[in-house]
Amino acid sequence: MALFAGASALGGLLYGRLNPRMAVERQLLVLGTALIGVSATAGLIGSTPALVVGNGIAGGFIAPLLIVGYLAADARTDPTVRTEASSWINTAINLGAPAGSGLLGATTETTAPGTALAICTAAAAFVLLVSAPRRRRAVR
């Protein structure tokens, strides 16, 4: 967890130095896809060193995803409801993190840790795929 948290902090600091030209919605998709790709790769390799390295790299995407999520909420909502929009980001995080942890714990009971991570990554990919068409419609 310390590696994951430290990588997240470092990722946030590094991402803050960038000046991406793409829309915040696209940044969310790119960062989410990268996080899923790293996690899936580490899970499919399944060795302890791959999981440790993958966990460290994956952590580097967490703070940037949070930053961009809050920026997207601010940019796409009326100023009178920005607090509510940020609260929805908080709600999504507070629902998704324990759901993912619970799924990982439950699948680890019956499969290898790498397989469990790959299953959880597939669930995250499903959520990303379901939300991507909504993003395209919302921008139009």
C-alpha positions as CSV (number, residue, x, y, z in Angstrom):
1,M,0.0,0.0,0.0
2,A,2.9,2.4,0.7
3,L,4.3,1.8,-2.7
4,F,0.9,2.4,-4.3
5,A,0.3,5.6,-2.3
6,G,3.8,6.9,-2.9
7,A,3.5,6.3,-6.6
8,S,0.1,8.0,-6.6
9,A,1.6,11.1,-5.0
10,L,4.5,11.1,-7.4
11,G,2.1,10.6,-10.4
12,G,0.0,13.5,-9.2
13,L,3.1,15.8,-9.0
14,L,4.4,14.7,-12.4
15,Y,1.0,15.0,-14.1
16,G,0.6,18.5,-12.6
17,R,3.7,19.5,-14.5
18,L,2.2,18.5,-17.8
19,N,0.0,20.6,-20.0
20,P,-2.2,18.1,-21.9
21,R,-4.0,19.6,-24.8
22,M,-6.8,17.0,-24.9
23,A,-10.2,17.4,-23.3
24,V,-10.5,16.3,-19.7
25,E,-12.9,13.5,-20.7
26,R,-10.3,12.1,-23.1
27,Q,-7.7,12.4,-20.4
28,L,-9.9,10.3,-18.1
29,L,-10.3,7.7,-20.8
30,V,-6.5,7.6,-21.6
31,L,-5.5,7.5,-17.9
32,G,-8.1,4.9,-17.1
33,T,-7.1,2.8,-20.0
34,A,-3.4,3.0,-19.0
35,L,-4.3,2.0,-15.4
36,I,-6.3,-0.9,-16.7
37,G,-3.5,-2.0,-19.1
38,V,-0.8,-1.9,-16.4
39,S,-3.0,-3.8,-13.9
40,A,-4.1,-6.4,-16.4
41,T,-0.5,-7.0,-17.5
42,A,0.7,-7.4,-14.0
43,G,-2.2,-9.7,-13.2
44,L,-1.7,-11.8,-16.2
45,I,2.0,-12.2,-15.6
46,G,1.1,-13.1,-12.1
47,S,4.6,-13.3,-10.5
48,T,5.2,-11.5,-7.3
49,P,7.8,-9.1,-8.8
50,A,5.4,-8.3,-11.7
51,L,2.6,-7.6,-9.2
52,V,4.9,-5.3,-7.1
53,V,6.1,-3.4,-10.1
54,G,2.6,-3.3,-11.6
55,N,1.1,-2.1,-8.4
56,G,3.7,0.7,-8.2
57,I,3.1,1.8,-11.8
58,A,-0.6,1.5,-11.4
59,G,-0.5,3.8,-8.3
60,G,1.0,6.5,-10.5
61,F,-2.2,6.8,-12.3
62,I,-4.5,7.2,-9.3
63,A,-3.8,10.9,-8.4
64,P,-3.9,12.0,-12.0
65,L,-7.3,10.3,-12.5
66,L,-8.6,12.0,-9.4
67,I,-7.3,15.4,-10.5
68,V,-8.8,15.1,-14.0
69,G,-12.0,13.7,-12.6
70,Y,-12.5,16.8,-10.4
71,L,-11.4,19.1,-13.3
72,A,-14.0,17.4,-15.6
73,A,-16.7,17.9,-12.9
74,D,-15.8,21.6,-12.6
75,A,-15.5,22.2,-16.3
76,R,-18.7,20.5,-17.3
77,T,-21.1,21.7,-14.7
78,D,-22.9,25.0,-14.0
79,P,-21.0,27.0,-11.3
80,T,-24.1,26.7,-9.0
81,V,-23.8,22.9,-8.8
82,R,-20.0,22.4,-8.8
83,T,-20.0,21.3,-5.2
84,E,-22.7,18.6,-6.0
85,A,-20.6,17.5,-9.0
86,S,-17.5,17.1,-6.8
87,S,-19.6,15.2,-4.3
88,W,-20.6,12.7,-7.1
89,I,-16.9,12.2,-7.8
90,N,-16.4,11.5,-4.1
91,T,-19.4,9.1,-4.1
92,A,-18.0,7.2,-7.1
93,I,-14.6,6.8,-5.4
94,N,-16.1,5.8,-2.1
95,L,-18.3,3.2,-3.8
96,G,-15.8,2.0,-6.4
97,A,-12.8,1.5,-4.1
98,P,-14.5,-0.8,-1.6
99,A,-16.4,-2.6,-4.4
100,G,-13.1,-3.3,-6.2
101,S,-11.4,-4.3,-2.9
102,G,-14.3,-6.7,-2.1
103,L,-14.2,-8.2,-5.5
104,L,-10.4,-8.7,-5.3
105,G,-10.7,-10.2,-1.9
106,A,-13.5,-12.6,-2.9
107,T,-11.7,-13.7,-6.1
108,T,-8.4,-14.1,-4.3
109,E,-10.1,-16.7,-2.1
110,T,-10.7,-19.0,-5.1
111,T,-8.0,-18.0,-7.6
112,A,-4.3,-16.9,-7.6
113,P,-3.7,-13.2,-6.8
114,G,-2.7,-12.4,-10.4
115,T,-5.8,-14.0,-11.7
116,A,-7.9,-12.1,-9.2
117,L,-6.3,-8.9,-10.3
118,A,-7.0,-9.7,-13.9
119,I,-10.7,-10.4,-13.1
120,C,-10.9,-7.1,-11.2
121,T,-9.2,-5.3,-14.1
122,A,-11.8,-6.8,-16.5
123,A,-14.6,-5.4,-14.3
124,A,-12.9,-2.0,-14.4
125,A,-12.5,-2.2,-18.2
126,F,-16.3,-2.9,-18.4
127,V,-17.1,0.2,-16.4
128,L,-14.8,2.3,-18.6
129,L,-16.4,0.9,-21.8
130,V,-19.9,1.5,-20.5
131,S,-19.0,5.1,-19.6
132,A,-17.1,5.9,-22.8
133,P,-20.2,6.1,-25.1
134,R,-21.8,8.4,-22.6
135,R,-18.8,10.7,-22.8
136,R,-19.1,11.0,-26.6
137,R,-22.8,11.8,-26.4
138,A,-22.2,14.3,-23.6
139,V,-19.6,16.2,-25.7
140,R,-21.8,16.4,-28.8
